[in-house]
Amino acid sequence: MLEGLRQCFEFINSAEPYDPVTHRFVFHYRFKGKTGTYLHLRDEKLAIESENGKYVYFTMFKDIFKQ
């Protein structure tokens, strides 16, 4: 894992007080394909609290190159 990305996840996992509903994290990645073209990807992570008090986590991916 890239050092910068590892540091981001460490920050997210150590946030105090822990309340994932109040935080939304977005990462932007750039991947180079076999043809030499790049894919720009948005990775958004968020959570909602269910009626029973447990968290439901979501990850949303979007190709942002075509915006």
PDB file of N, H, CA, C and O in Angstrom:
ATOM      1  N   MET A   1       0.861  -1.181   0.000  1.00  0.00           N
ATOM      2  CA  MET A   1       0.000   0.000   0.000  1.00  0.00           C
ATOM      3  C   MET A   1       0.900   1.235   0.000  1.00  0.00           C
ATOM      4  O   MET A   1       1.941   1.264   0.657  1.00  0.00           O
ATOM      5  N   LEU A   2       0.490   2.224  -0.729  1.00  0.00           N
ATOM      6  H   LEU A   2      -0.356   2.200  -1.263  1.00  0.00           H
ATOM      7  CA  LEU A   2       1.248   3.461  -0.767  1.00  0.00           C
ATOM      8  C   LEU A   2       1.257   4.118   0.603  1.00  0.00           C
ATOM      9  O   LEU A   2       0.257   4.086   1.322  1.00  0.00           O
ATOM     10  N   GLU A   3       2.372   4.705   0.958  1.00  0.00           N
ATOM     11  H   GLU A   3       3.184   4.731   0.375  1.00  0.00           H
ATOM     12  CA  GLU A   3       2.523   5.310   2.283  1.00  0.00           C
ATOM     13  C   GLU A   3       1.468   6.375   2.564  1.00  0.00           C
ATOM     14  O   GLU A   3       0.900   6.395   3.656  1.00  0.00           O
ATOM     15  N   GLY A   4       1.196   7.249   1.619  1.00  0.00           N
ATOM     16  H   GLY A   4       1.657   7.233   0.733  1.00  0.00           H
ATOM     17  CA  GLY A   4       0.201   8.298   1.827  1.00  0.00           C
ATOM     18  C   GLY A   4      -1.188   7.736   2.070  1.00  0.00           C
ATOM     19  O   GLY A   4      -1.918   8.237   2.925  1.00  0.00           O
ATOM     20  N   LEU A   5      -1.560   6.708   1.333  1.00  0.00           N
ATOM     21  H   LEU A   5      -0.966   6.301   0.638  1.00  0.00           H
ATOM     22  CA  LEU A   5      -2.868   6.080   1.507  1.00  0.00           C
ATOM     23  C   LEU A   5      -2.945   5.380   2.863  1.00  0.00           C
ATOM     24  O   LEU A   5      -3.976   5.437   3.533  1.00  0.00           O
ATOM     25  N   ARG A   6      -1.870   4.728   3.266  1.00  0.00           N
ATOM     26  H   ARG A   6      -1.032   4.682   2.723  1.00  0.00           H
ATOM     27  CA  ARG A   6      -1.832   4.070   4.573  1.00  0.00           C
ATOM     28  C   ARG A   6      -2.023   5.096   5.684  1.00  0.00           C
ATOM     29  O   ARG A   6      -2.744   4.833   6.647  1.00  0.00           O
ATOM     30  N   GLN A   7      -1.391   6.259   5.566  1.00  0.00           N
ATOM     31  H   GLN A   7      -0.805   6.473   4.783  1.00  0.00           H
ATOM     32  CA  GLN A   7      -1.532   7.317   6.569  1.00  0.00           C
ATOM     33  C   GLN A   7      -2.975   7.822   6.629  1.00  0.00           C
ATOM     34  O   GLN A   7      -3.484   8.099   7.715  1.00  0.00           O
ATOM     35  N   CYS A   8      -3.627   7.945   5.497  1.00  0.00           N
ATOM     36  H   CYS A   8      -3.214   7.720   4.614  1.00  0.00           H
ATOM     37  CA  CYS A   8      -5.032   8.375   5.480  1.00  0.00           C
ATOM     38  C   CYS A   8      -5.909   7.391   6.237  1.00  0.00           C
ATOM     39  O   CYS A   8      -6.747   7.801   7.040  1.00  0.00           O
ATOM     40  N   PHE A   9      -5.727   6.097   5.992  1.00  0.00           N
ATOM     41  H   PHE A   9      -5.047   5.764   5.340  1.00  0.00           H
ATOM     42  CA  PHE A   9      -6.534   5.101   6.691  1.00  0.00           C
ATOM     43  C   PHE A   9      -6.228   5.073   8.184  1.00  0.00           C
ATOM     44  O   PHE A   9      -7.132   4.859   8.992  1.00  0.00           O
ATOM     45  N   GLU A  10      -4.980   5.283   8.562  1.00  0.00           N
ATOM     46  H   GLU A  10      -4.245   5.457   7.906  1.00  0.00           H
ATOM     47  CA  GLU A  10      -4.651   5.360   9.990  1.00  0.00           C
ATOM     48  C   GLU A  10      -5.370   6.535  10.642  1.00  0.00           C
ATOM     49  O   GLU A  10      -5.886   6.406  11.752  1.00  0.00           O
ATOM     50  N   PHE A  11      -5.409   7.679   9.964  1.00  0.00           N
ATOM     51  H   PHE A  11      -4.990   7.784   9.062  1.00  0.00           H
ATOM     52  CA  PHE A  11      -6.110   8.848  10.482  1.00  0.00           C
ATOM     53  C   PHE A  11      -7.602   8.556  10.644  1.00  0.00           C
ATOM     54  O   PHE A  11      -8.194   8.871  11.676  1.00  0.00           O
ATOM     55  N   ILE A  12      -8.199   7.959   9.629  1.00  0.00           N
ATOM     56  H   ILE A  12      -7.718   7.703   8.790  1.00  0.00           H
ATOM     57  CA  ILE A  12      -9.624   7.641   9.681  1.00  0.00           C
ATOM     58  C   ILE A  12      -9.924   6.708  10.852  1.00  0.00           C
ATOM     59  O   ILE A  12     -10.877   6.928  11.599  1.00  0.00           O
ATOM     60  N   ASN A  13      -9.112   5.672  11.007  1.00  0.00           N
ATOM     61  H   ASN A  13      -8.338   5.494  10.400  1.00  0.00           H
ATOM     62  CA  ASN A  13      -9.366   4.667  12.039  1.00  0.00           C
ATOM     63  C   ASN A  13      -9.078   5.171  13.452  1.00  0.00           C
ATOM     64  O   ASN A  13      -9.538   4.566  14.421  1.00  0.00           O
ATOM     65  N   SER A  14      -8.326   6.268  13.591  1.00  0.00           N
ATOM     66  H   SER A  14      -7.953   6.760  12.804  1.00  0.00           H
ATOM     67  CA  SER A  14      -7.997   6.767  14.928  1.00  0.00           C
ATOM     68  C   SER A  14      -8.782   8.031  15.285  1.00  0.00           C
ATOM     69  O   SER A  14      -8.532   8.624  16.334  1.00  0.00           O
ATOM     70  N   ALA A  15      -9.711   8.451  14.448  1.00  0.00           N
ATOM     71  H   ALA A  15      -9.914   7.969  13.596  1.00  0.00           H
ATOM     72  CA  ALA A  15     -10.481   9.674  14.706  1.00  0.00           C
ATOM     73  C   ALA A  15     -11.276   9.537  16.002  1.00  0.00           C
ATOM     74  O   ALA A  15     -11.942   8.526  16.223  1.00  0.00           O
ATOM     75  N   GLU A  16     -11.207  10.538  16.839  1.00  0.00           N
ATOM     76  H   GLU A  16     -10.666  11.360  16.659  1.00  0.00           H
ATOM     77  CA  GLU A  16     -11.933  10.542  18.118  1.00  0.00           C
ATOM     78  C   GLU A  16     -12.759  11.811  18.215  1.00  0.00           C
ATOM     79  O   GLU A  16     -12.270  12.858  17.790  1.00  0.00           O
ATOM     80  N   PRO A  17     -13.941  11.796  18.727  1.00  0.00           N
ATOM     81  CA  PRO A  17     -14.677  10.585  19.075  1.00  0.00           C
ATOM     82  C   PRO A  17     -15.126   9.864  17.814  1.00  0.00           C
ATOM     83  O   PRO A  17     -15.362  10.486  16.778  1.00  0.00           O
ATOM     84  N   TYR A  18     -15.240   8.563  17.915  1.00  0.00           N
ATOM     85  H   TYR A  18     -15.048   8.058  18.757  1.00  0.00           H
ATOM     86  CA  TYR A  18     -15.599   7.755  16.750  1.00  0.00           C
ATOM     87  C   TYR A  18     -17.091   7.889  16.475  1.00  0.00           C
ATOM     88  O   TYR A  18     -17.916   7.368  17.225  1.00  0.00           O
ATOM     89  N   ASP A  19     -17.427   8.575  15.420  1.00  0.00           N
ATOM     90  H   ASP A  19     -16.757   8.998  14.811  1.00  0.00           H
ATOM     91  CA  ASP A  19     -18.814   8.705  14.977  1.00  0.00           C
ATOM     92  C   ASP A  19     -18.794   8.766  13.454  1.00  0.00           C
ATOM     93  O   ASP A  19     -18.692   9.851  12.881  1.00  0.00           O
ATOM     94  N   PRO A  20     -18.892   7.609  12.790  1.00  0.00           N
ATOM     95  CA  PRO A  20     -18.764   7.579  11.330  1.00  0.00           C
ATOM     96  C   PRO A  20     -19.855   8.354  10.599  1.00  0.00           C
ATOM     97  O   PRO A  20     -19.686   8.678   9.424  1.00  0.00           O
ATOM     98  N   VAL A  21     -20.956   8.655  11.255  1.00  0.00           N
ATOM     99  H   VAL A  21     -21.093   8.391  12.210  1.00  0.00           H
ATOM    100  CA  VAL A  21     -22.027   9.399  10.595  1.00  0.00           C
ATOM    101  C   VAL A  21     -21.600  10.840  10.333  1.00  0.00           C
ATOM    102  O   VAL A  21     -22.084  11.462   9.387  1.00  0.00           O
ATOM    103  N   THR A  22     -20.707  11.376  11.150  1.00  0.00           N
ATOM    104  H   THR A  22     -20.314  10.871  11.918  1.00  0.00           H
ATOM    105  CA  THR A  22     -20.282  12.770  11.000  1.00  0.00           C
ATOM    106  C   THR A  22     -19.107  12.940  10.038  1.00  0.00           C
ATOM    107  O   THR A  22     -18.701  14.068   9.760  1.00  0.00           O
ATOM    108  N   HIS A  23     -18.559  11.843   9.529  1.00  0.00           N
ATOM    109  H   HIS A  23     -18.889  10.927   9.754  1.00  0.00           H
ATOM    110  CA  HIS A  23     -17.399  11.918   8.638  1.00  0.00           C
ATOM    111  C   HIS A  23     -17.699  11.218   7.327  1.00  0.00           C
ATOM    112  O   HIS A  23     -18.316  10.152   7.298  1.00  0.00           O
ATOM    113  N   ARG A  24     -17.259  11.827   6.258  1.00  0.00           N
ATOM    114  H   ARG A  24     -16.758  12.693   6.281  1.00  0.00           H
ATOM    115  CA  ARG A  24     -17.343  11.228   4.927  1.00  0.00           C
ATOM    116  C   ARG A  24     -15.954  11.402   4.308  1.00  0.00           C
ATOM    117  O   ARG A  24     -15.394  12.498   4.320  1.00  0.00           O
ATOM    118  N   PHE A  25     -15.420  10.337   3.781  1.00  0.00           N
ATOM    119  H   PHE A  25     -15.875   9.447   3.772  1.00  0.00           H
ATOM    120  CA  PHE A  25     -14.071  10.380   3.228  1.00  0.00           C
ATOM    121  C   PHE A  25     -14.123  10.114   1.733  1.00  0.00           C
ATOM    122  O   PHE A  25     -14.855   9.240   1.269  1.00  0.00           O
ATOM    123  N   VAL A  26     -13.338  10.877   0.988  1.00  0.00           N
ATOM    124  H   VAL A  26     -12.744  11.587   1.365  1.00  0.00           H
ATOM    125  CA  VAL A  26     -13.282  10.726  -0.462  1.00  0.00           C
ATOM    126  C   VAL A  26     -11.822  10.604  -0.881  1.00  0.00           C
ATOM    127  O   VAL A  26     -10.986  11.429  -0.513  1.00  0.00           O
ATOM    128  N   PHE A  27     -11.533   9.572  -1.647  1.00  0.00           N
ATOM    129  H   PHE A  27     -12.213   8.902  -1.946  1.00  0.00           H
ATOM    130  CA  PHE A  27     -10.205   9.352  -2.201  1.00  0.00           C
ATOM    131  C   PHE A  27     -10.310   9.429  -3.720  1.00  0.00           C
ATOM    132  O   PHE A  27     -11.299   8.986  -4.305  1.00  0.00           O
ATOM    133  N   HIS A  28      -9.297   9.987  -4.347  1.00  0.00           N
ATOM    134  H   HIS A  28      -8.494  10.347  -3.872  1.00  0.00           H
ATOM    135  CA  HIS A  28      -9.222  10.022  -5.808  1.00  0.00           C
ATOM    136  C   HIS A  28      -8.012   9.192  -6.217  1.00  0.00           C
ATOM    137  O   HIS A  28      -6.904   9.400  -5.724  1.00  0.00           O
ATOM    138  N   TYR A  29      -8.243   8.246  -7.131  1.00  0.00           N
ATOM    139  H   TYR A  29      -9.144   8.077  -7.532  1.00  0.00           H
ATOM    140  CA  TYR A  29      -7.179   7.382  -7.630  1.00  0.00           C
ATOM    141  C   TYR A  29      -7.029   7.604  -9.130  1.00  0.00           C
ATOM    142  O   TYR A  29      -7.968   8.009  -9.816  1.00  0.00           O
ATOM    143  N   ARG A  30      -5.843   7.333  -9.610  1.00  0.00           N
ATOM    144  H   ARG A  30      -5.081   7.004  -9.052  1.00  0.00           H
ATOM    145  CA  ARG A  30      -5.583   7.362 -11.042  1.00  0.00           C
ATOM    146  C   ARG A  30      -4.863   6.068 -11.389  1.00  0.00           C
ATOM    147  O   ARG A  30      -3.785   5.791 -10.863  1.00  0.00           O
ATOM    148  N   PHE A  31      -5.460   5.272 -12.277  1.00  0.00           N
ATOM    149  H   PHE A  31      -6.335   5.496 -12.704  1.00  0.00           H
ATOM    150  CA  PHE A  31      -4.889   4.001 -12.697  1.00  0.00           C
ATOM    151  C   PHE A  31      -4.548   4.071 -14.176  1.00  0.00           C
ATOM    152  O   PHE A  31      -5.314   4.607 -14.976  1.00  0.00           O
ATOM    153  N   LYS A  32      -3.410   3.534 -14.525  1.00  0.00           N
ATOM    154  H   LYS A  32      -2.788   3.098 -13.875  1.00  0.00           H
ATOM    155  CA  LYS A  32      -2.995   3.492 -15.928  1.00  0.00           C
ATOM    156  C   LYS A  32      -3.358   2.130 -16.507  1.00  0.00           C
ATOM    157  O   LYS A  32      -2.964   1.094 -15.972  1.00  0.00           O
ATOM    158  N   GLY A  33      -4.118   2.140 -17.611  1.00  0.00           N
ATOM    159  H   GLY A  33      -4.438   2.981 -18.045  1.00  0.00           H
ATOM    160  CA  GLY A  33      -4.547   0.913 -18.261  1.00  0.00           C
ATOM    161  C   GLY A  33      -3.505   0.355 -19.209  1.00  0.00           C
ATOM    162  O   GLY A  33      -2.454   0.959 -19.421  1.00  0.00           O
ATOM    163  N   LYS A  34      -3.805  -0.799 -19.774  1.00  0.00           N
ATOM    164  H   LYS A  34      -4.659  -1.289 -19.601  1.00  0.00           H
ATOM    165  CA  LYS A  34      -2.886  -1.467 -20.700  1.00  0.00           C
ATOM    166  C   LYS A  34      -2.593  -0.625 -21.933  1.00  0.00           C
ATOM    167  O   LYS A  34      -1.506  -0.720 -22.503  1.00  0.00           O
ATOM    168  N   THR A  35      -3.552   0.200 -22.352  1.00  0.00           N
ATOM    169  H   THR A  35      -4.435   0.277 -21.889  1.00  0.00           H
ATOM    170  CA  THR A  35      -3.376   1.014 -23.561  1.00  0.00           C
ATOM    171  C   THR A  35      -2.648   2.326 -23.282  1.00  0.00           C
ATOM    172  O   THR A  35      -2.380   3.104 -24.197  1.00  0.00           O
ATOM    173  N   GLY A  36      -2.329   2.562 -22.002  1.00  0.00           N
ATOM    174  H   GLY A  36      -2.547   1.930 -21.259  1.00  0.00           H
ATOM    175  CA  GLY A  36      -1.642   3.799 -21.646  1.00  0.00           C
ATOM    176  C   GLY A  36      -2.568   4.924 -21.226  1.00  0.00           C
ATOM    177  O   GLY A  36      -2.109   5.989 -20.813  1.00  0.00           O
ATOM    178  N   THR A  37      -3.867   4.695 -21.329  1.00  0.00           N
ATOM    179  H   THR A  37      -4.240   3.831 -21.664  1.00  0.00           H
ATOM    180  CA  THR A  37      -4.823   5.713 -20.900  1.00  0.00           C
ATOM    181  C   THR A  37      -5.064   5.580 -19.389  1.00  0.00           C
ATOM    182  O   THR A  37      -4.833   4.524 -18.800  1.00  0.00           O
ATOM    183  N   TYR A  38      -5.528   6.663 -18.785  1.00  0.00           N
ATOM    184  H   TYR A  38      -5.716   7.521 -19.264  1.00  0.00           H
ATOM    185  CA  TYR A  38      -5.737   6.683 -17.346  1.00  0.00           C
ATOM    186  C   TYR A  38      -7.215   6.635 -16.999  1.00  0.00           C
ATOM    187  O   TYR A  38      -8.045   7.229 -17.686  1.00  0.00           O
ATOM    188  N   LEU A  39      -7.533   5.923 -15.927  1.00  0.00           N
ATOM    189  H   LEU A  39      -6.858   5.441 -15.369  1.00  0.00           H
ATOM    190  CA  LEU A  39      -8.863   5.881 -15.343  1.00  0.00           C
ATOM    191  C   LEU A  39      -8.798   6.701 -14.060  1.00  0.00           C
ATOM    192  O   LEU A  39      -7.957   6.444 -13.198  1.00  0.00           O
ATOM    193  N   HIS A  40      -9.672   7.674 -13.934  1.00  0.00           N
ATOM    194  H   HIS A  40     -10.355   7.883 -14.634  1.00  0.00           H
ATOM    195  CA  HIS A  40      -9.748   8.498 -12.732  1.00  0.00           C
ATOM    196  C   HIS A  40     -10.948   8.027 -11.927  1.00  0.00           C
ATOM    197  O   HIS A  40     -12.083   8.081 -12.401  1.00  0.00           O
ATOM    198  N   LEU A  41     -10.698   7.570 -10.717  1.00  0.00           N
ATOM    199  H   LEU A  41      -9.777   7.526 -10.331  1.00  0.00           H
ATOM    200  CA  LEU A  41     -11.731   6.945  -9.907  1.00  0.00           C
ATOM    201  C   LEU A  41     -11.924   7.714  -8.604  1.00  0.00           C
ATOM    202  O   LEU A  41     -10.957   8.061  -7.927  1.00  0.00           O
ATOM    203  N   ARG A  42     -13.183   7.975  -8.262  1.00  0.00           N
ATOM    204  H   ARG A  42     -13.969   7.692  -8.812  1.00  0.00           H
ATOM    205  CA  ARG A  42     -13.551   8.591  -6.978  1.00  0.00           C
ATOM    206  C   ARG A  42     -14.074   7.477  -6.087  1.00  0.00           C
ATOM    207  O   ARG A  42     -14.971   6.730  -6.476  1.00  0.00           O
ATOM    208  N   ASP A  43     -13.512   7.369  -4.889  1.00  0.00           N
ATOM    209  H   ASP A  43     -12.784   7.977  -4.572  1.00  0.00           H
ATOM    210  CA  ASP A  43     -13.877   6.345  -3.906  1.00  0.00           C
ATOM    211  C   ASP A  43     -14.391   7.078  -2.673  1.00  0.00           C
ATOM    212  O   ASP A  43     -13.613   7.694  -1.944  1.00  0.00           O
ATOM    213  N   GLU A  44     -15.698   7.013  -2.439  1.00  0.00           N
ATOM    214  H   GLU A  44     -16.330   6.512  -3.031  1.00  0.00           H
ATOM    215  CA  GLU A  44     -16.313   7.731  -1.322  1.00  0.00           C
ATOM    216  C   GLU A  44     -16.796   6.739  -0.277  1.00  0.00           C
ATOM    217  O   GLU A  44     -17.468   5.760  -0.601  1.00  0.00           O
ATOM    218  N   LYS A  45     -16.449   6.997   0.978  1.00  0.00           N
ATOM    219  H   LYS A  45     -15.903   7.792   1.241  1.00  0.00           H
ATOM    220  CA  LYS A  45     -16.814   6.108   2.076  1.00  0.00           C
ATOM    221  C   LYS A  45     -17.670   6.880   3.081  1.00  0.00           C
ATOM    222  O   LYS A  45     -17.313   7.979   3.506  1.00  0.00           O
ATOM    223  N   LEU A  46     -18.805   6.284   3.450  1.00  0.00           N
ATOM    224  H   LEU A  46     -19.095   5.391   3.105  1.00  0.00           H
ATOM    225  CA  LEU A  46     -19.689   6.920   4.411  1.00  0.00           C
ATOM    226  C   LEU A  46     -20.449   5.857   5.181  1.00  0.00           C
ATOM    227  O   LEU A  46     -20.424   4.678   4.825  1.00  0.00           O
ATOM    228  N   ALA A  47     -21.129   6.285   6.248  1.00  0.00           N
ATOM    229  H   ALA A  47     -21.150   7.242   6.537  1.00  0.00           H
ATOM    230  CA  ALA A  47     -21.906   5.368   7.072  1.00  0.00           C
ATOM    231  C   ALA A  47     -23.203   6.033   7.479  1.00  0.00           C
ATOM    232  O   ALA A  47     -23.294   7.257   7.583  1.00  0.00           O
ATOM    233  N   ILE A  48     -24.202   5.202   7.705  1.00  0.00           N
ATOM    234  H   ILE A  48     -24.129   4.208   7.621  1.00  0.00           H
ATOM    235  CA  ILE A  48     -25.455   5.678   8.291  1.00  0.00           C
ATOM    236  C   ILE A  48     -25.746   4.785   9.493  1.00  0.00           C
ATOM    237  O   ILE A  48     -25.317   3.632   9.542  1.00  0.00           O
ATOM    238  N   GLU A  49     -26.472   5.326  10.452  1.00  0.00           N
ATOM    239  H   GLU A  49     -26.820   6.262  10.413  1.00  0.00           H
ATOM    240  CA  GLU A  49     -26.821   4.542  11.632  1.00  0.00           C
ATOM    241  C   GLU A  49     -28.208   3.944  11.437  1.00  0.00           C
ATOM    242  O   GLU A  49     -29.151   4.651  11.080  1.00  0.00           O
ATOM    243  N   SER A  50     -28.330   2.651  11.670  1.00  0.00           N
ATOM    244  H   SER A  50     -27.565   2.077  11.961  1.00  0.00           H
ATOM    245  CA  SER A  50     -29.618   1.979  11.502  1.00  0.00           C
ATOM    246  C   SER A  50     -30.503   2.220  12.718  1.00  0.00           C
ATOM    247  O   SER A  50     -30.061   2.793  13.714  1.00  0.00           O
ATOM    248  N   GLU A  51     -31.738   1.784  12.632  1.00  0.00           N
ATOM    249  H   GLU A  51     -32.097   1.319  11.823  1.00  0.00           H
ATOM    250  CA  GLU A  51     -32.687   1.975  13.723  1.00  0.00           C
ATOM    251  C   GLU A  51     -32.267   1.265  15.006  1.00  0.00           C
ATOM    252  O   GLU A  51     -32.646   1.682  16.100  1.00  0.00           O
ATOM    253  N   ASN A  52     -31.481   0.187  14.874  1.00  0.00           N
ATOM    254  H   ASN A  52     -31.173  -0.152  13.985  1.00  0.00           H
ATOM    255  CA  ASN A  52     -31.042  -0.539  16.067  1.00  0.00           C
ATOM    256  C   ASN A  52     -29.690  -0.038  16.599  1.00  0.00           C
ATOM    257  O   ASN A  52     -29.091  -0.670  17.469  1.00  0.00           O
ATOM    258  N   GLY A  53     -29.218   1.090  16.076  1.00  0.00           N
ATOM    259  H   GLY A  53     -29.705   1.604  15.369  1.00  0.00           H
ATOM    260  CA  GLY A  53     -27.988   1.702  16.579  1.00  0.00           C
ATOM    261  C   GLY A  53     -26.704   1.172  15.984  1.00  0.00           C
ATOM    262  O   GLY A  53     -25.621   1.587  16.397  1.00  0.00           O
ATOM    263  N   LYS A  54     -26.794   0.263  15.022  1.00  0.00           N
ATOM    264  H   LYS A  54     -27.674  -0.074  14.687  1.00  0.00           H
ATOM    265  CA  LYS A  54     -25.591  -0.251  14.358  1.00  0.00           C
ATOM    266  C   LYS A  54     -25.330   0.559  13.102  1.00  0.00           C
ATOM    267  O   LYS A  54     -26.248   1.127  12.509  1.00  0.00           O
ATOM    268  N   TYR A  55     -24.061   0.604  12.702  1.00  0.00           N
ATOM    269  H   TYR A  55     -23.315   0.143  13.183  1.00  0.00           H
ATOM    270  CA  TYR A  55     -23.676   1.369  11.523  1.00  0.00           C
ATOM    271  C   TYR A  55     -23.707   0.500  10.272  1.00  0.00           C
ATOM    272  O   TYR A  55     -23.313  -0.666  10.294  1.00  0.00           O
ATOM    273  N   VAL A  56     -24.181   1.090   9.188  1.00  0.00           N
ATOM    274  H   VAL A  56     -24.501   2.038   9.170  1.00  0.00           H
ATOM    275  CA  VAL A  56     -24.154   0.461   7.872  1.00  0.00           C
ATOM    276  C   VAL A  56     -23.172   1.280   7.046  1.00  0.00           C
ATOM    277  O   VAL A  56     -23.350   2.485   6.871  1.00  0.00           O
ATOM    278  N   TYR A  57     -22.130   0.618   6.539  1.00  0.00           N
ATOM    279  H   TYR A  57     -21.984  -0.361   6.681  1.00  0.00           H
ATOM    280  CA  TYR A  57     -21.061   1.295   5.814  1.00  0.00           C
ATOM    281  C   TYR A  57     -21.257   1.137   4.311  1.00  0.00           C
ATOM    282  O   TYR A  57     -21.658   0.077   3.831  1.00  0.00           O
ATOM    283  N   PHE A  58     -20.969   2.203   3.579  1.00  0.00           N
ATOM    284  H   PHE A  58     -20.643   3.065   3.968  1.00  0.00           H
ATOM    285  CA  PHE A  58     -21.099   2.217   2.129  1.00  0.00           C
ATOM    286  C   PHE A  58     -19.790   2.687   1.508  1.00  0.00           C
ATOM    287  O   PHE A  58     -19.082   3.528   2.062  1.00  0.00           O
ATOM    288  N   THR A  59     -19.493   2.130   0.358  1.00  0.00           N
ATOM    289  H   THR A  59     -20.069   1.447  -0.092  1.00  0.00           H
ATOM    290  CA  THR A  59     -18.400   2.604  -0.479  1.00  0.00           C
ATOM    291  C   THR A  59     -18.972   2.823  -1.866  1.00  0.00           C
ATOM    292  O   THR A  59     -19.585   1.928  -2.447  1.00  0.00           O
ATOM    293  N   MET A  60     -18.765   4.027  -2.391  1.00  0.00           N
ATOM    294  H   MET A  60     -18.267   4.754  -1.919  1.00  0.00           H
ATOM    295  CA  MET A  60     -19.269   4.345  -3.723  1.00  0.00           C
ATOM    296  C   MET A  60     -18.095   4.668  -4.640  1.00  0.00           C
ATOM    297  O   MET A  60     -17.221   5.460  -4.287  1.00  0.00           O
ATOM    298  N   PHE A  61     -18.081   4.057  -5.805  1.00  0.00           N
ATOM    299  H   PHE A  61     -18.791   3.414  -6.092  1.00  0.00           H
ATOM    300  CA  PHE A  61     -17.045   4.311  -6.796  1.00  0.00           C
ATOM    301  C   PHE A  61     -17.669   5.016  -7.998  1.00  0.00           C
ATOM    302  O   PHE A  61     -18.800   4.723  -8.386  1.00  0.00           O
ATOM    303  N   LYS A  62     -16.924   5.940  -8.576  1.00  0.00           N
ATOM    304  H   LYS A  62     -16.005   6.178  -8.261  1.00  0.00           H
ATOM    305  CA  LYS A  62     -17.401   6.648  -9.757  1.00  0.00           C
ATOM    306  C   LYS A  62     -16.207   6.977 -10.651  1.00  0.00           C
ATOM    307  O   LYS A  62     -15.167   7.434 -10.177  1.00  0.00           O
ATOM    308  N   ASP A  63     -16.375   6.739 -11.943  1.00  0.00           N
ATOM    309  H   ASP A  63     -17.220   6.368 -12.327  1.00  0.00           H
ATOM    310  CA  ASP A  63     -15.380   7.143 -12.935  1.00  0.00           C
ATOM    311  C   ASP A  63     -15.538   8.640 -13.127  1.00  0.00           C
ATOM    312  O   ASP A  63     -16.529   9.082 -13.709  1.00  0.00           O
ATOM    313  N   ILE A  64     -14.587   9.427 -12.654  1.00  0.00           N
ATOM    314  H   ILE A  64     -13.783   9.068 -12.181  1.00  0.00           H
ATOM    315  CA  ILE A  64     -14.734  10.887 -12.703  1.00  0.00           C
ATOM    316  C   ILE A  64     -14.042  11.518 -13.914  1.00  0.00           C
ATOM    317  O   ILE A  64     -14.059  12.739 -14.071  1.00  0.00           O
ATOM    318  N   PHE A  65     -13.443  10.704 -14.753  1.00  0.00           N
ATOM    319  H   PHE A  65     -13.429   9.713 -14.625  1.00  0.00           H
ATOM    320  CA  PHE A  65     -12.773  11.237 -15.933  1.00  0.00           C
ATOM    321  C   PHE A  65     -13.783  11.826 -16.920  1.00  0.00           C
ATOM    322  O   PHE A  65     -13.467  12.777 -17.634  1.00  0.00           O
ATOM    323  N   LYS A  66     -14.985  11.272 -16.962  1.00  0.00           N
ATOM    324  H   LYS A  66     -15.241  10.499 -16.381  1.00  0.00           H
ATOM    325  CA  LYS A  66     -15.978  11.645 -17.961  1.00  0.00           C
ATOM    326  C   LYS A  66     -16.939  12.711 -17.477  1.00  0.00           C
ATOM    327  O   LYS A  66     -18.002  12.878 -18.075  1.00  0.00           O
ATOM    328  N   GLN A  67     -16.613  13.438 -16.421  1.00  0.00           N
ATOM    329  H   GLN A  67     -15.750  13.302 -15.936  1.00  0.00           H
ATOM    330  CA  GLN A  67     -17.525  14.460 -15.895  1.00  0.00           C
ATOM    331  C   GLN A  67     -17.639  15.634 -16.821  1.00  0.00           C
ATOM    332  O   GLN A  67     -18.366  16.584 -16.528  1.00  0.00           O
TER     333      GLN A  67
END
